[in-house]
Structures are given as C-alpha cells and as structure tokens.
Amino acid sequence: MSPVGTAVLGLALTWAVIRLSKVGSREPGIPPGPPTKPFLGNILDIPKEAMYRTFAAWAKTYGDIYSAIGRGTIIVVSSPQMVRELLDKHSSTTAGRLSSHFAKLVLDGLNIAFLTASDPTFKVVRRGLQNLLSKESCADHVPVQQAEASQLMYDLLKRPEAYFTHVERFSFSIVLSVTFGVRCPRTDSEVLREFSRFEHDWEHLITPGHHPPVDFFPLLQYVPETFAPWKGLCRDLKARNDKFYYGLLEACERRMEREEYNGCFIENILLEKEENGIARKDALAISVAAIEGGSITTASFMRSLICCLAAYPEVLERAHEEIDRVIGQVRIPTLEDIESLPYIQAIMKEVHRFCPAAPMGLPHLSTAEVMVGGYVIPKDSTIFMNIYGMYHDDRIYDRPYEFRPERFLDSEFGTIPGTDDTDRCHDMHFGAGRRICPGITLVTNSTTTATLNLLWGFDVSVKKDPVTGKDLPIDPQLFTDAFIVSCTEVPVDITPRSDSHAHMIRSQYVASREILKNYEHDLSPEDAAFVEYW
C-alpha cells in the first residue's frame, strides 16, 4: 500500500475508534446522569422491575432533570417545574411516541398510546376521545357508574375475599357499557377473561427482557420465525385483539339493525358517521383507547385504596366520622356529595400520591431538539415523567412513604407548608402536554363514586392470624409488578358497618338493576343465570 493509502487508512481507523468510543456515552450539553459504560451506556443500570424506584433515587443525586443512555438518550423530568417547561411549553415537539415493532404487528393502529402525534389517526382518535370523555358527556355516564358501584358494594357484601377481581369487573364494565353498550356482570364473564388474558400476554411481550429487543436492533425483524418465536406470538395476539374488539363492534351493529339502542358511544358514531366523518376503524380505536385507559387505572386506584384503608385504620375511622356527620346512615352517598367531604377528597388525593397507577407515565419522544433549563434535549430523546419520584420527594412531602391524607388538609397539594407550588397540579398522575389522559373526568367520577360507597358502607381491616389472633403482616409499599401498578393483594376483612348498612346495599343493588339491564345484551347462559340468582 502506498504511503498515502496507509495514511488514509490510518485516519479512517482512528476516526472509527473515536466514533465507537462515544457509543454509549453522554453527548455534550445534555442533562447530567449516572456514569455510563462504553457501548452500553446505562443499560445495565436500569432494572427490569420497579424502574420508577431507581428513577426516584437518581433524582436525589442528579436533580430535577437528568439523562440516562440506553436506546439513544433518555430524559427523566423530576419536578413539576421541569414537566411544565419540557412537556407543556414544548408540547408540539415532545408529544411523540417511540416506534414499536411489536405494536405495529399486534395493534395495527387501534391503540392511541402507540400512535405518533403526527399520525392522522392520532388526531382523529384524540378528538373523538375529547368528545366521548368531555365533562358534558361524562355527566350522562354517571347513572351507569352509580349502578355499577351499587353492584360492586353488593359483590363485596357477598364475596369480600375477592375484592381484587370485584374492582376489576366494576371498572371494566363501566367503560364497556359507555363505549360498546354492553356490560360485564360477573368476574368470570368471558368478555373480562379475554380482555385480561390479552392484557397480560401483551404486557409480557413488551416488557424488556422477555423477548429480543427488536426496536434496539431492527435487523432482528428479519430473523426466520423458526428462530424468532415472538413472531408467532405477535400474530396470535393480533388475531385475538381483532376478534375481541371487532366482535364488540359487530355485536353493536347487529343490535342497531334490530333497533335496540341504549345510547352508547359506538351507536352515536355509527348513526352520525356521515356528519362526523369518523371511519369505522377510527371509531373502534376511540373505544379501545377509552377501555384500555379507563378500566385498568380505576381498578388500580381501588385496589390501592382498600390496602391503605386496612393498613391505616385511623384513616378509615376519621372517614367514617366525616361521612356519618355529613351524609348520615339513612342514604348512600352520590357523586355530588364529594364536595362536602374534604377529608375523603384528601384520601383520594393521597392514594394517587402514595401509589400512582402509572409511576413513570407513558414515555414521550422529542421530535426536534429543544433547550430546557440550559440543557440540550436531543431530537429522538425518550422522555419520562418521574411521577413516583415527584410524589415521594422528602424535600416536598413530609414523611412521603407514609399514607397521610391530612397532608392535603394542611396545604392544597399536600406539600410541606411554604413549598413553592407554582407549577404543581392535582392531575399530574394523568400525564402532561398533548399526551395528558383525556379520560380524567370519567375515571375520577368512577373512583369517587366507588370510594364514597365503600367508605359509607364497610369496615376494612387486616385479617387475623387464626393461631395467634394478631394481624397478618401486610406492606402497602409492595406494588404489583406491571406497567400500571397498585398495592398488592393483601389479606383483608371487608364487612358491612351494620345490618342497616347491609340492607341498604342490597336494596340499592336491586334498584340499580333497572339501569344495568339496559346493557345486558346477548348474555352467555352463565351470565344470564348469574344476573337472575345473584
């Protein structure tokens, strides 16, 4: 080789070594973060489980905004001020979503959570959700929510040991009734079993470590299926997802042909499709978003509430005192009563703070480079809201790992008096920017109605050890291992406060049947038998 060729080759090799040495390293100007390893960045530092606890710990060291290096740059915002600066003020460039090969194969555009903000379907679905879930529309759904809460109380009266699944049925049945006009009468209804199985398998598919990182290494998409069993799994999940949701849609269309209407969302969309211009698949995507977002978060809240009431009996005692003083024991409270019950409002706020259902939110993607707080946020950065970390910051909250609703009576946001709450809001756990959850009102109405009914009618306590007579151990700090978390299932006794309370719960369930039966179409023999004898 000539001297010139040798020199050129040497320069090329030097350039390649320099470039490779920067793989996995932090770019100049971006927020600080934990030390990186060559080629790997912080991949080995980020745990597969309870990632939110690691993010909360890092915030104590690296501040309100920091970075980690994984698949590109990860930005973690850990204060309300930084949330407002990055996700609200720059929402036009921070509302993107990571590309997911699994989502493309399985969901086929039916889940707004995986659509990019520039996708035309996203805009149609978002607009449809805003109409479906507006405050005005949600007012029409309150009778269904109250009726389902009445069955929830009756379910707890008859089988209190199954509270974990009762609240799942309650939350799922509400959004199913509102969107598709059918309900889920029992915890073993096939429609709920299918939904739960799919959600379990889908979450397992997308959880890091369970399957090859196709999004990190796109060439894996072309590996033959013999060596890539995830391809068959994706095909199976897509078939199940399509069958489930298109089956609900087609059942609604058949009822409309028979002129059997109950005013559900899909009915209204199909009746006005020429005026609203929403295609059949887009209408389905709107309904899917409502079900996916509304059912799981509501169940999560109720599970955490019951665990915390058992673990902190003084909270339940004070709630009973307030509800007896304001409501009395001769009627079951309704949604409107919450305005007169400040301590119960505080309990609900504390549940969201203590165990936020989505502790990191859904990750955003920056679609352009922006400057925030003197730092560069590169294009294509993955952005997480450190919701759990913000809610457990001991500089902001007194004893943040204790369940103390009274903190929200001492200050508006439950923070230590004197804290600067300028950018703080009560709905931070619902997200931020253009990706904020559009179902806030529907979810809040469901959780409020169920909370009021539960606190009015029941005592909740830790089960006793049959041998020692002492409380069985429970730990409200243990959360479920999932993307949407709650306090884990714990051994509790849920008992009516008196015979009079039990009688009123039974009577209200009987009265609620007039509403519920409007959504009991095409029931299976098992479901039909259940609503007759239950």
N, C-alpha and C positions, 0 to 999 in steps of 0.2 A: 504494500500500500504506500502511496506517495506521502511525503511529509504533510502535504495539505489535507489529504484524506484522513490521515491519522489525527491531525489537529481537529478536523470537523467531527470525527467520531468521538474524540475525547470530550469535546464541548457538548455533544449530544448526550453522552453518558452522564456528564456532570449535571446537565440540565435535568435529565431524568431522575437522577439520585436526589436532587434538590426537591423536585416536584413530589416524588414518592415520600420523602421525609416529612412533607407537610400534610400527607394524608392522615386524617385523624387528629389534626392539630387545630387550634382555635385561630380564626382569622383575625388580623389586626382590627381594632376598633369595635369589636363586638363585646357584649357584656362579659364580665369575668365568670368563672365557674370552677368546678373541680379539675384538678390536673388530668391531662389526657395521656394516653399511651399511644405510641406510634402505630399507625394503621388502624387502630381500634377505637381511638377517641375515648369516650366514656361508656362504651357498650357494656363492658364487664362490670361497671359500677352501678348500672341501673338494674334493679331487681325485677324479676318476672312477676312477683306478687307484691301487693301493697306499695306500688311505686310512689303513691302520694305521700307516704310517711318519709321516704327518702327525700322527696322534693321539699317537704316541710323542714327537714333537718338541714338541707343545703341552704335554704333561705336564711337561716340563722347565721350562716358563715358568709354567704356571697351577696346577700341583700335583696332588695325589692325586685330586681330584675337580674337574672343570671342566665348563663348558657351552658349547655352540655353538647357534646359532639357524638352523634350517633349516625343515623342516616341523614347526613347533612347537619345543619345547625338546629339545635333545639333551644327555644327561648322559653323561660319559665317566669311568669309575672306573679309576684307575691305580695302585692299591696293594691288596695282599691285605686290609689293614685295612678299606678302603672297600668292597671286594667283600663282606666279611663283614657290615658294617654295613647296606649297602643291599640286597644281593641275597639274603643268607642270613637275617638277622634280620627283614627286612621282606619275606620271600618271598611272603607272602599278597597283597601289593599290588604286587609288582614282577615277577610271573611272566606278565604279559600279553604279547601279540604285536600288532604293527602290523597293521591291516587292509590286506589286499592284494587289489585288484580282480582282478589277473591270477591270483592263487592261487585265488580263488573260481571263476573261469571255467575254469581248467585242472585243478586238483587235486581239486575237489569233495569236500573233507574227507578225502582219502586221505593227507595228509602232516601229521603232528603238529606239525612245525616252524611251520606257519602257522595252527594252531588256537589260539584263546584259552583260557586256563586255566579259564574258566567254562563252556566248551563241554562238554556231557555226553560227546561223543565223545572229547574230550581225556582225560577221567578214565578212560574205558574202555580207551583205547589205552595210556595210561600204565601202568595196572595190568597189562594184558596184556604189555607190554614188560618190566615188572619180573619177571613170571613166566618169560617166554621167556629173559631175559638174567640171571637170578639166578645166583649162584655155583654153586648146585647144578645148575641146568640147563646152565650152561656147561661143567661137568665132563663132561657127556655128549657135548659137541661136540668135545672135544679130539682123539679119533681122526680125525675128519674134517679138523680143522685140520692135524694132523701129516701126513696123507695128501696134502693139497693142498700143504703145504710141500715134501713129497718131490717132487711134480711140478714145483713152482717151481724146485727145485735142478736137476732134470733138464732143464727148459726152459733154464735159464741155462747148463747144460753144453753144450747143443746149439746154442742161438742166443743167445749172451750180448749181442749188439748190440741185441737187442730187450727189454732189461731193463725199460724204461719200461712196455711193454704186458704183459710177463710178470707184474709185480706187480699190475697192474690185474686181470688174469684171476684170479690167486690170491685176491685179497681178495673179488672179486665172487662167485667160485664158492663160497667158504665160506658167505657169508650166504645165497646162493641155495639151497644144499643144506640148511642148517639150517631155513630158513623154508618153502620150497616142495618140498623133496625132490628137486631136480634140480640138476645141476652144469653148469659151463661148461668143456669140456675143452680149448678152444684159444682163442687170442687173436682169431681170426676167426669164432668161433661167432656165429651170428645173434643169439642172446639178448644177448650182450655188445655187439654192434654197435648193436642197437636201444636198449639202455639208455644207451650212451654218446652216441648221437645225440640222444636226448631230453634228457639232462642238459646237453649243450652248448647246444641250442636254448633250453631253459628258462632257463639261466643268462644267455644273451644277452638274453632277453626282460625279465628282471627287473633287469639291470644298469643303473644310472642313466645316462641319456644316449642309450640305444639306442632308446627308444620314448617317446612322450609321457608325462609324469608324471601319470597318471590319478589316483593316490592324493592328489596335491597339489591337483589341480583336478578334482573329481568331475564337473563338467559335461562333461568330455571323454568320459565314458561314453556320452553321447547324440549324439555326432557320427556322422553316417551312415558306414557301413562303406566307402563309396567314398573317403572322406577319412580313414579310420582303418583301414589295413590290418592293424593289430595285432589287430583283432577276428577276422579270418580265421585269423591265426596262432594265436591262443588256441584257436579251435575245432579246428584241426588238431592242436595239441599235446594237447588233451583227448582227442581220438579215439585218438591214438597211446598216450597214457598208460593209458587204459582198456583198450585192446586188449592192451597188454603185460601188465598186472597181472591183469586178469580172465582172460586167456589162461592164465597160470600157475596161477591158482586152478582154473579148469575142467579143466585137464590133471591136476591133483592129484585132483580129484573123479572123473575117469574112471578113474584108476589105483585109487582106492579101490573103485570098482564092480567092478573086476577082482580085488579083494583083493590088490593089490600095495602093500605098506606098507614104509616104511623109518624111521618114527618122527619125521618132520619136524613142525614146529610146526603147520602148517595141518591136517595129518591129525589131530593130537591135539585141536585146537579143534573140528573138524567132528565128530569121534567123541563129544565131550563137550559139544556145544553146548547140550543141554538142561540139563545141570548147571551149566555156567559162564555161561550167559545171554549169551554174546557173539554178536552178529548176524554174518551172513556178511560184510557190508561192513566192520564193525569189525575182524574177523579179518584182512581184507585190509589195512586201514590199519595194523595192528600189524606185519604182514610188510613193508609198504612202508617203514615207519619203520626197521626193522632193516636193510633193504637200503640205503636212502639214507644212513643214518648210519654203518653199519659198513664198507661197501665202499670209499667214497671216502677216508675218513680213514686206513684201513690202507694203501692204495696210496700216499697222500701220505707217510706215515711211511717206507715202504720206499724210495721214490724219493729222499727227503732223506738217508736213511742211506747209500745207495750213493754219492751225490755227495760226502758228507762223508768217507767212508772213502777215496775217491780223492784228495780234496784234502788230507787229513791222514794220510799214510802211517804216521806214528809211532803213531797211534791203532790202526790195524789190526795193526801189529806187536805192540803190547802186548796186544791182544785175542787174537791167536794164541798168545802166550806163556801167557796165563792159561788158555785153553781146552785147550791141549795138556797143561798141567800138571795140570789138574783132571779133564778128560774123557779125554784121550789121543786117539790116532788110530785106535783099533780099533772105535769105535762112534760113531754120530751122536747128538748130544745131544737130549734131550727137554725138555719144558716144566719138569719138576721140577728140572732141573739149574740153572736160573737162580739159585736161592737160594745156590748155591755159587760164583757167578761175579760178585763185586761190581763188577769193572771193566766187564763187559758190561752190568750193570744201569746203571752210570754212563753208558755210551754211549747207552743208550736214553733215559735222562732228559735227556741233553744234546741229542739230536735234537729232542725235544719243546720244549726251551727255545730252541734255535737257530732252528728253523723250525716254530713251532706251526701245525698244519694249519688251524685257524680262528683267525687272528690277532686278530680282534675278537669272536669268538663270534657267536652269533645274537642280534640285538638284543632286549632285553626292553622291555616297556611298563608304566609305572606306572598302576595303575587307581585310585589315590587319592593325594592329596597326603601326603607324608611329610617329616619333618625328619631330616637326617643331617649330622653334623659342623657343626651350626649353620647349615646351608643349607636352603632350601626346595626340595624336588623336586616340581615341579607335577604334578598329575594329567595323564595322557596324555603324559608325557615318554618319549622313546626313550632307552633306557639301553644303552650299550656297555661291555663288559669290554675294557679295553685290554691284552689278553693279551700281544701282541708288545711293547708298551711296558714292561710289568712285567718281562718276561723279558730285556729289553735295557737295564735301568736301571743305569748305571755307578756309581751310589751303592750298589747292592746286589750286583752281579756284577762281578768283576774281569775286565776285557777282554771285555765281553759279546758283541762281534761276532766273537770267535774261538771255534772249536769245541774246547772243552777239557773232556772228560769227567772228568778228575781233580778238577775243582772239586767234584763230588759225592762224592768220597772225602775231601775236606778238611772238608766240612760237609754236614749231612743234605740241605739243599735247594740246595747248590751256591753259596750266598751267601758273601760276604766274612765270614770269622770275626768274631764279635762282633755281627753283624746281628740285630736283633730279628725272629725268625721266628714270632712267636706265632700269627699268623693265616695263615701260609703252609701250603700243602699240595702234594702231588706231582701231584694231578689237576686243577690249576687250568685247564689247557688243555681240559678236558672241560666247562667251564661251571660254573655256580653256582646256588644256590637250587633252586626247584622245576623249573627247566629244565635241571639238570645232565644230561649224557648218560647214559641208563640202560644203555648198551652198553659201559661201561668194561671189564668183565671179558672180554667176548668179543673186543673189539678188542685188549686187552692180551695175551690168550693168542695171538691170531693174529700180532701183531707180534713177540712174544717167541719163538715157535716158529720163525718165518722168520728172525729175526735170529741165533738160535743156529745154525741150519743153515747160513746164509750165512757166518758167521764161521768155523765149523768147516771148511767145505769149499773156500772160494775165496780167491784173491788178487784184490784190486780195485785198479786203478791207472789213472792218466791215460794216454790213448793218446798215442803219439809222433807227431810230425810226420814223415811219410815222407821229407821232404827234409833237414831239419836234425837229426832224431833227438832233438829236445827235446820235452818235454811240451807238448801242446796247451794253450792257455790255458783255464782254467775259473774260474768265480767262484761259489762256494757261496752268496754273498749275493744272487744273482739268483733270484727266486722266480717261479713261474708266475703269470700274470695271471688269477686266478679268485677266487671266494669262498673255496673250500678250496684252499690253496696248498701247494706243495712246492718244493724246489730244482728248477731247470730241468733238462731232459735234457742230459747232458754226455757228451763222448766218453770212454768208459772201456773198459778191458780187464778182463773178468771171466774168470779162468782157474782150473781146479782146482789145489789146492795140490800134488798129486802124482797119479801114476797110481792109487795105492791109494785116495786120496780119490775119484777119478772112478769107480772100480769100485764103491765102497760107495754112491755116489749112484745109480748105475744099478741096483744090487741093491735098494736101498730103494724106488726108484720101482716096480720090478716087484712087490715085496711089497705096496706100497700099493694096487695095482690091485684087490685083494680088497675093499678098503673102497670105493674110488671107483666101482666098477661097480654098487654098490647105488643110486647116484644118477644112473645113465646111462640114463634113460628116454626113449623117443621121440626118439632122436638123429636129426639130419639125416644124409643119406648122407655128407656131408663130415665131420661129427663122428664118425660111426661108423667111417669109413675112417681117420681120424686116430688114434683110440684103438687101432686094430689095428696100424698101422705105426710110430707114434711111439715 
